[in-house]
């Protein structure tokens, strides 16, 4: 990350998504190795939660993917590729993240031009939220991306996986 | 957040910091109310952790403040105001966040001009990390800010405080 690109809606968003997914993949690698070393059924790790009414690790990973690919699709006007939440193994979760990265990298940065003022409508189960491209990135995409990466980290850390801040904050 | 500012190092950073601190303050208000309602000594909440070798809630709040004021000081070339980590009550922690906001708002946005290419050296106990202003924001400031806000949320949520995603993702 030593070359500084022009600051625009692309450079304030896409490198953050890619770096977050890269670090999350590294964290998953460590969780998988921990389960193997301790002879823990991987599904115990993948289904671990911080509270009974919070989502398990699996869903945190899927939510990172959804946040990242949704951001790129909406900002660039590209179709959002469907990725059903069917993953149940570390290999499948990492493949989901890789497919997300492949999609992000397939989109021409030029398509993001002017996206900061574009209308973005986010449909949640509860309601529709109206954003501009800019308010969508700073008010939803970035906080939501890191929410799910950090929650994945917290689930693993709380359960004893040997992780440290440096695993979360690795450079690009 | 309906008006879209020009996209630059200021607009990609400062509104994110302010919105994050605002939502964290709201989350702390709910934690304080929960402790009062359940007649729990507030210090039990403030010292709660997700793992014995992770920092307690108190320190998560202080780290959000440090990340935010450090970012504004380094990017704008302003002196970073010292805020010793002496807070032990909800009132003091919320005052710390308010002082952080006051500092952020006191800095002239014009001072951020061109900060994306400025050298930023971050001294950690372990080492010095060299960034540009841009790589500092995307590789450290934003992930670190949300790491500590989300960890504060996770500590409280894990311990039964009635919080939901909407408390974390409130608009600006």
Interface residues (C-beta under 8 A of the other chain):
Chain A: X1 X2 X4 X5 X7 X8 X9 X11 X12 X15 X16 X19 X20 X23 X50 X51 X54 X116 X117 X131 X132 X133 X134 X135 X138 X139 X140 X142 X143 X144 X145 X146 X147 X149 X150 X151 X153 X154 X157 X158 X160 X165 X168 X169 X171 X172
Chain B: X1 X2 X4 X5 X7 X8 X9 X11 X12 X15 X16 X19 X20 X23 X50 X51 X54 X116 X117 X131 X132 X133 X134 X135 X138 X139 X140 X142 X143 X144 X145 X146 X147 X149 X150 X151 X153 X154 X157 X158 X160 X165 X168 X169 X171 X172
